[in-house]
């Protein structure tokens, strides 16, 4: 459903933000290729917080991610490389 909504924006040449946890380059690649197929300008913004803050943010969520699932996500994280999109910005705290 989200991809179809993105296509609606892309067809109309509307600006939008795809806000998602895309931890693998393969998932990002599929999305970036879709955006670029429509001629969209693409910018990746990677935000990282310290581990303890990440745990606190997760515990404060209405529906926290189970610890084992969160650890698996962290271990599989592939930080975006500068070649994945025309603009890649990395922010860590």
N, CA, C and O atoms as a GROMACS GRO file, in nm:
protein
  372
    1UNK      N    1   0.082  -0.117   0.000
    1UNK     CA    2   0.000   0.000   0.000
    1UNK      C    3   0.088   0.126   0.000
    1UNK      O    4   0.057   0.224  -0.068
    2UNK      N    5   0.197   0.123   0.077
    2UNK     CA    6   0.285   0.239   0.084
    2UNK      C    7   0.352   0.266  -0.051
    2UNK      O    8   0.365   0.381  -0.094
    3UNK      N    9   0.393   0.158  -0.119
    3UNK     CA   10   0.455   0.177  -0.251
    3UNK      C   11   0.357   0.237  -0.350
    3UNK      O   12   0.394   0.322  -0.430
    4UNK      N   13   0.233   0.194  -0.345
    4UNK     CA   14   0.134   0.248  -0.438
    4UNK      C   15   0.109   0.396  -0.406
    4UNK      O   16   0.095   0.476  -0.498
    5UNK      N   17   0.104   0.432  -0.280
    5UNK     CA   18   0.087   0.573  -0.244
    5UNK      C   19   0.207   0.655  -0.292
    5UNK      O   20   0.191   0.768  -0.339
    6UNK      N   21   0.327   0.597  -0.282
    6UNK     CA   22   0.446   0.666  -0.334
    6UNK      C   23   0.434   0.686  -0.484
    6UNK      O   24   0.469   0.792  -0.536
    7UNK      N   25   0.386   0.585  -0.555
    7UNK     CA   26   0.370   0.597  -0.701
    7UNK      C   27   0.271   0.709  -0.737
    7UNK      O   28   0.290   0.780  -0.836
    8UNK      N   29   0.167   0.724  -0.657
    8UNK     CA   30   0.071   0.833  -0.680
    8UNK      C   31   0.146   0.967  -0.673
    8UNK      O   32   0.130   1.051  -0.761
    9UNK      N   33   0.226   0.986  -0.568
    9UNK     CA   34   0.304   1.109  -0.555
    9UNK      C   35   0.404   1.124  -0.670
    9UNK      O   36   0.420   1.232  -0.725
   10UNK      N   37   0.470   1.014  -0.704
   10UNK     CA   38   0.570   1.018  -0.811
   10UNK      C   39   0.508   1.056  -0.945
   10UNK      O   40   0.564   1.137  -1.019
   11UNK      N   41   0.392   0.999  -0.976
   11UNK     CA   42   0.325   1.032  -1.103
   11UNK      C   43   0.287   1.180  -1.108
   11UNK      O   44   0.290   1.242  -1.215
   12UNK      N   45   0.251   1.235  -0.992
   12UNK     CA   46   0.212   1.376  -0.986
   12UNK      C   47   0.332   1.469  -0.969
   12UNK      O   48   0.318   1.591  -0.965
   13UNK      N   49   0.452   1.408  -0.960
   13UNK     CA   50   0.576   1.484  -0.938
   13UNK      C   51   0.571   1.565  -0.807
   13UNK      O   52   0.623   1.677  -0.799
   14UNK      N   53   0.507   1.507  -0.707
   14UNK     CA   54   0.495   1.571  -0.576
   14UNK      C   55   0.612   1.533  -0.486
   14UNK      O   56   0.664   1.421  -0.492
   15UNK      N   57   0.652   1.625  -0.404
   15UNK     CA   58   0.756   1.599  -0.305
   15UNK      C   59   0.695   1.519  -0.190
   15UNK      O   60   0.585   1.549  -0.144
   16UNK      N   61   0.767   1.417  -0.144
   16UNK     CA   62   0.723   1.340  -0.027
   16UNK      C   63   0.844   1.278   0.041
   16UNK      O   64   0.953   1.272  -0.016
   17UNK      N   65   0.822   1.232   0.161
   17UNK     CA   66   0.927   1.166   0.239
   17UNK      C   67   0.885   1.022   0.263
   17UNK      O   68   0.773   0.996   0.306
   18UNK      N   69   0.976   0.930   0.236
   18UNK     CA   70   0.954   0.789   0.267
   18UNK      C   71   1.026   0.766   0.399
   18UNK      O   72   1.149   0.755   0.402
   19UNK      N   73   0.952   0.758   0.507
   19UNK     CA   74   1.009   0.742   0.640
   19UNK      C   75   0.996   0.596   0.680
   19UNK      O   76   0.887   0.548   0.711
   20UNK      N   77   1.110   0.526   0.680
   20UNK     CA   78   1.105   0.383   0.711
   20UNK      C   79   1.240   0.336   0.762
   20UNK      O   80   1.344   0.398   0.738
   21UNK      N   81   1.237   0.226   0.833
   21UNK     CA   82   1.360   0.162   0.878
   21UNK      C   83   1.402   0.062   0.771
   21UNK      O   84   1.361  -0.054   0.772
   22UNK      N   85   1.485   0.109   0.679
   22UNK     CA   86   1.536   0.024   0.572
   22UNK      C   87   1.679  -0.015   0.607
   22UNK      O   88   1.774   0.054   0.569
   23UNK      N   89   1.693  -0.125   0.679
   23UNK     CA   90   1.824  -0.160   0.733
   23UNK      C   91   1.914  -0.232   0.634
   23UNK      O   92   2.034  -0.247   0.660
   24UNK      N   93   1.860  -0.279   0.521
   24UNK     CA   94   1.945  -0.349   0.425
   24UNK      C   95   1.952  -0.272   0.294
   24UNK      O   96   1.856  -0.207   0.252
   25UNK      N   97   2.068  -0.282   0.229
   25UNK     CA   98   2.085  -0.209   0.103
   25UNK      C   99   1.992  -0.263  -0.004
   25UNK      O  100   1.954  -0.188  -0.094
   26UNK      N  101   1.955  -0.391   0.002
   26UNK     CA  102   1.865  -0.447  -0.100
   26UNK      C  103   1.726  -0.384  -0.094
   26UNK      O  104   1.666  -0.356  -0.198
   27UNK      N  105   1.675  -0.362   0.025
   27UNK     CA  106   1.544  -0.297   0.039
   27UNK      C  107   1.554  -0.154  -0.011
   27UNK      O  108   1.467  -0.107  -0.085
   28UNK      N  109   1.660  -0.084   0.030
   28UNK     CA  110   1.678   0.055  -0.015
   28UNK      C  111   1.692   0.061  -0.166
   28UNK      O  112   1.636   0.149  -0.231
   29UNK      N  113   1.767  -0.033  -0.223
   29UNK     CA  114   1.790  -0.033  -0.368
   29UNK      C  115   1.658  -0.043  -0.444
   29UNK      O  116   1.637   0.030  -0.541
   30UNK      N  117   1.570  -0.132  -0.403
   30UNK     CA  118   1.440  -0.148  -0.469
   30UNK      C  119   1.362  -0.018  -0.467
   30UNK      O  120   1.304   0.022  -0.568
   31UNK      N  121   1.359   0.048  -0.352
   31UNK     CA  122   1.286   0.173  -0.341
   31UNK      C  123   1.351   0.284  -0.423
   31UNK      O  124   1.282   0.357  -0.495
   32UNK      N  125   1.482   0.297  -0.412
   32UNK     CA  126   1.553   0.403  -0.486
   32UNK      C  127   1.535   0.385  -0.636
   32UNK      O  128   1.515   0.483  -0.708
   33UNK      N  129   1.541   0.262  -0.683
   33UNK     CA  130   1.520   0.237  -0.826
   33UNK      C  131   1.379   0.277  -0.868
   33UNK      O  132   1.360   0.335  -0.975
   34UNK      N  133   1.280   0.248  -0.784
   34UNK     CA  134   1.143   0.289  -0.815
   34UNK      C  135   1.135   0.441  -0.824
   34UNK      O  136   1.077   0.494  -0.918
   35UNK      N  137   1.193   0.510  -0.727
   35UNK     CA  138   1.189   0.656  -0.728
   35UNK      C  139   1.258   0.712  -0.852
   35UNK      O  140   1.206   0.802  -0.918
   36UNK      N  141   1.373   0.657  -0.884
   36UNK     CA  142   1.450   0.707  -0.998
   36UNK      C  143   1.383   0.674  -1.132
   36UNK      O  144   1.398   0.748  -1.229
   37UNK      N  145   1.310   0.562  -1.138
   37UNK     CA  146   1.235   0.529  -1.260
   37UNK      C  147   1.136   0.639  -1.295
   37UNK      O  148   1.103   0.658  -1.412
   38UNK      N  149   1.088   0.710  -1.194
   38UNK     CA  150   0.995   0.821  -1.215
   38UNK      C  151   1.067   0.954  -1.230
   38UNK      O  152   1.003   1.059  -1.244
   39UNK      N  153   1.199   0.952  -1.228
   39UNK     CA  154   1.277   1.074  -1.243
   39UNK      C  155   1.284   1.158  -1.116
   39UNK      O  156   1.316   1.276  -1.121
   40UNK      N  157   1.254   1.098  -1.004
   40UNK     CA  158   1.255   1.172  -0.877
   40UNK      C  159   1.398   1.195  -0.828
   40UNK      O  160   1.487   1.114  -0.851
   41UNK      N  161   1.416   1.306  -0.760
   41UNK     CA  162   1.542   1.333  -0.692
   41UNK      C  163   1.537   1.256  -0.561
   41UNK      O  164   1.438   1.265  -0.487
   42UNK      N  165   1.642   1.182  -0.531
   42UNK     CA  166   1.642   1.095  -0.414
   42UNK      C  167   1.754   1.133  -0.319
   42UNK      O  168   1.868   1.153  -0.361
   43UNK      N  169   1.720   1.143  -0.191
   43UNK     CA  170   1.819   1.170  -0.087
   43UNK      C  171   1.796   1.070   0.025
   43UNK      O  172   1.684   1.055   0.074
   44UNK      N  173   1.903   1.002   0.066
   44UNK     CA  174   1.896   0.914   0.183
   44UNK      C  175   1.945   0.990   0.305
   44UNK      O  176   2.050   1.055   0.300
   45UNK      N  177   1.870   0.982   0.412
   45UNK     CA  178   1.914   1.042   0.538
   45UNK      C  179   1.914   0.931   0.642
   45UNK      O  180   1.811   0.872   0.674
   46UNK      N  181   2.033   0.903   0.695
   46UNK     CA  182   2.051   0.797   0.795
   46UNK      C  183   2.070   0.863   0.931
   46UNK      O  184   2.161   0.944   0.949
   47UNK      N  185   1.985   0.827   1.025
   47UNK     CA  186   1.994   0.881   1.161
   47UNK      C  187   2.027   0.769   1.258
   47UNK      O  188   1.962   0.664   1.258
   48UNK      N  189   2.128   0.790   1.339
   48UNK     CA  190   2.167   0.689   1.437
   48UNK      C  191   2.179   0.753   1.574
   48UNK      O  192   2.234   0.862   1.590
   49UNK      N  193   2.126   0.685   1.672
   49UNK     CA  194   2.136   0.732   1.811
   49UNK      C  195   2.220   0.631   1.890
   49UNK      O  196   2.233   0.516   1.849
   50UNK      N  197   2.276   0.673   2.003
   50UNK     CA  198   2.351   0.579   2.087
   50UNK      C  199   2.261   0.462   2.130
   50UNK      O  200   2.140   0.475   2.142
   51UNK      N  201   2.325   0.349   2.152
   51UNK     CA  202   2.254   0.225   2.184
   51UNK      C  203   2.156   0.242   2.300
   51UNK      O  204   2.041   0.199   2.290
   52UNK      N  205   2.201   0.303   2.410
   52UNK     CA  206   2.113   0.319   2.526
   52UNK      C  207   1.991   0.406   2.494
   52UNK      O  208   1.882   0.380   2.543
   53UNK      N  209   2.011   0.507   2.412
   53UNK     CA  210   1.898   0.592   2.372
   53UNK      C  211   1.802   0.512   2.284
   53UNK      O  212   1.680   0.527   2.294
   54UNK      N  213   1.857   0.430   2.197
   54UNK     CA  214   1.774   0.344   2.112
   54UNK      C  215   1.686   0.254   2.197
   54UNK      O  216   1.567   0.239   2.170
   55UNK      N  217   1.745   0.192   2.300
   55UNK     CA  218   1.669   0.105   2.390
   55UNK      C  219   1.560   0.183   2.462
   55UNK      O  220   1.447   0.135   2.477
   56UNK      N  221   1.593   0.305   2.506
   56UNK     CA  222   1.494   0.388   2.576
   56UNK      C  223   1.381   0.427   2.482
   56UNK      O  224   1.264   0.420   2.519
   57UNK      N  225   1.415   0.468   2.361
   57UNK     CA  226   1.312   0.504   2.264
   57UNK      C  227   1.221   0.386   2.235
   57UNK      O  228   1.099   0.401   2.224
   58UNK      N  229   1.280   0.268   2.223
   58UNK     CA  230   1.201   0.149   2.196
   58UNK      C  231   1.108   0.118   2.314
   58UNK      O  232   0.990   0.087   2.295
   59UNK      N  233   1.160   0.128   2.436
   59UNK     CA  234   1.076   0.096   2.552
   59UNK      C  235   0.964   0.198   2.570
   59UNK      O  236   0.860   0.167   2.628
   60UNK      N  237   0.983   0.318   2.519
   60UNK     CA  238   0.881   0.423   2.530
   60UNK      C  239   0.774   0.414   2.421
   60UNK      O  240   0.673   0.485   2.427
   61UNK      N  241   0.794   0.328   2.324
   61UNK     CA  242   0.696   0.313   2.216
   61UNK      C  243   0.567   0.251   2.270
   61UNK      O  244   0.568   0.179   2.369
   62UNK      N  245   0.457   0.279   2.202
   62UNK     CA  246   0.331   0.216   2.240
   62UNK      C  247   0.341   0.064   2.226
   62UNK      O  248   0.290  -0.010   2.309
   63UNK      N  249   0.408   0.019   2.120
   63UNK     CA  250   0.429  -0.124   2.096
   63UNK      C  251   0.579  -0.149   2.076
   63UNK      O  252   0.626  -0.150   1.962
   64UNK      N  253   0.653  -0.167   2.185
   64UNK     CA  254   0.798  -0.188   2.172
   64UNK      C  255   0.832  -0.313   2.091
   64UNK      O  256   0.758  -0.412   2.092
   65UNK      N  257   0.943  -0.305   2.022
   65UNK     CA  258   0.996  -0.420   1.949
   65UNK      C  259   1.060  -0.513   2.051
   65UNK      O  260   1.137  -0.467   2.135
   66UNK      N  261   1.031  -0.643   2.046
   66UNK     CA  262   1.096  -0.736   2.141
   66UNK      C  263   1.249  -0.727   2.130
   66UNK      O  264   1.304  -0.709   2.021
   67UNK      N  265   1.316  -0.740   2.244
   67UNK     CA  266   1.462  -0.724   2.251
   67UNK      C  267   1.535  -0.813   2.149
   67UNK      O  268   1.628  -0.767   2.083
   68UNK      N  269   1.494  -0.940   2.136
   68UNK     CA  270   1.561  -1.030   2.042
   68UNK      C  271   1.546  -0.982   1.898
   68UNK      O  272   1.640  -0.990   1.819
   69UNK      N  273   1.430  -0.932   1.865
   69UNK     CA  274   1.404  -0.881   1.730
   69UNK      C  275   1.488  -0.756   1.707
   69UNK      O  276   1.548  -0.740   1.600
   70UNK      N  277   1.493  -0.668   1.804
   70UNK     CA  278   1.571  -0.546   1.792
   70UNK      C  279   1.719  -0.578   1.773
   70UNK      O  280   1.786  -0.518   1.689
   71UNK      N  281   1.771  -0.672   1.851
   71UNK     CA  282   1.912  -0.711   1.839
   71UNK      C  283   1.941  -0.771   1.701
   71UNK      O  284   2.047  -0.747   1.644
   72UNK      N  285   1.846  -0.849   1.649
   72UNK     CA  286   1.864  -0.906   1.515
   72UNK      C  287   1.868  -0.796   1.410
   72UNK      O  288   1.948  -0.801   1.316
   73UNK      N  289   1.781  -0.697   1.425
   73UNK     CA  290   1.780  -0.584   1.332
   73UNK      C  291   1.913  -0.509   1.337
   73UNK      O  292   1.969  -0.474   1.233
   74UNK      N  293   1.963  -0.486   1.457
   74UNK     CA  294   2.090  -0.415   1.473
   74UNK      C  295   2.204  -0.493   1.410
   74UNK      O  296   2.289  -0.436   1.342
   75UNK      N  297   2.206  -0.624   1.431
   75UNK     CA  298   2.315  -0.705   1.377
   75UNK      C  299   2.311  -0.713   1.224
   75UNK      O  300   2.414  -0.736   1.160
   76UNK      N  301   2.192  -0.693   1.166
   76UNK     CA  302   2.180  -0.697   1.020
   76UNK      C  303   2.187  -0.562   0.953
   76UNK      O  304   2.173  -0.551   0.831
   77UNK      N  305   2.210  -0.457   1.032
   77UNK     CA  306   2.212  -0.321   0.978
   77UNK      C  307   2.324  -0.302   0.876
   77UNK      O  308   2.440  -0.337   0.902
   78UNK      N  309   2.289  -0.247   0.763
   78UNK     CA  310   2.386  -0.206   0.662
   78UNK      C  311   2.372  -0.055   0.646
   78UNK      O  312   2.277  -0.007   0.585
   79UNK      N  313   2.467   0.018   0.702
   79UNK     CA  314   2.463   0.164   0.694
   79UNK      C  315   2.471   0.204   0.547
   79UNK      O  316   2.552   0.148   0.472
   80UNK      N  317   2.390   0.300   0.505
   80UNK     CA  318   2.393   0.340   0.364
   80UNK      C  319   2.531   0.388   0.320
   80UNK      O  320   2.600   0.461   0.391
   81UNK      N  321   2.570   0.344   0.202
   81UNK     CA  322   2.696   0.387   0.141
   81UNK      C  323   2.669   0.511   0.057
   81UNK      O  324   2.557   0.533   0.011
   82UNK      N  325   2.772   0.591   0.036
   82UNK     CA  326   2.753   0.717  -0.035
   82UNK      C  327   2.715   0.698  -0.182
   82UNK      O  328   2.670   0.794  -0.246
   83UNK      N  329   2.731   0.580  -0.236
   83UNK     CA  330   2.697   0.554  -0.377
   83UNK      C  331   2.553   0.504  -0.396
   83UNK      O  332   2.510   0.486  -0.510
   84UNK      N  333   2.479   0.482  -0.288
   84UNK     CA  334   2.344   0.424  -0.300
   84UNK      C  335   2.241   0.521  -0.358
   84UNK      O  336   2.140   0.477  -0.414
   85UNK      N  337   2.264   0.649  -0.344
   85UNK     CA  338   2.171   0.749  -0.395
   85UNK      C  339   2.251   0.874  -0.434
   85UNK      O  340   2.366   0.889  -0.391
   86UNK      N  341   2.192   0.962  -0.513
   86UNK     CA  342   2.265   1.083  -0.550
   86UNK      C  343   2.311   1.165  -0.429
   86UNK      O  344   2.417   1.226  -0.432
   87UNK      N  345   2.231   1.166  -0.323
   87UNK     CA  346   2.268   1.236  -0.199
   87UNK      C  347   2.248   1.140  -0.082
   87UNK      O  348   2.139   1.083  -0.066
   88UNK      N  349   2.349   1.122  -0.002
   88UNK     CA  350   2.341   1.038   0.118
   88UNK      C  351   2.397   1.119   0.234
   88UNK      O  352   2.511   1.165   0.229
   89UNK      N  353   2.316   1.137   0.338
   89UNK     CA  354   2.359   1.211   0.456
   89UNK      C  355   2.352   1.118   0.576
   89UNK      O  356   2.251   1.049   0.597
   90UNK      N  357   2.458   1.115   0.655
   90UNK     CA  358   2.466   1.030   0.773
   90UNK      C  359   2.474   1.119   0.898
   90UNK      O  360   2.558   1.209   0.905
   91UNK      N  361   2.387   1.094   0.993
   91UNK     CA  362   2.387   1.169   1.118
   91UNK      C  363   2.392   1.072   1.234
   91UNK      O  364   2.310   0.981   1.245
   92UNK      N  365   2.491   1.091   1.322
   92UNK     CA  366   2.500   1.010   1.442
   92UNK      C  367   2.511   1.104   1.561
   92UNK      O  368   2.560   1.217   1.549
   93UNK      N  369   2.466   1.056   1.675
   93UNK     CA  370   2.474   1.138   1.798
   93UNK      C  371   2.548   1.064   1.904
   93UNK      O  372   2.565   1.116   2.014
   0.00000   0.00000   0.00000
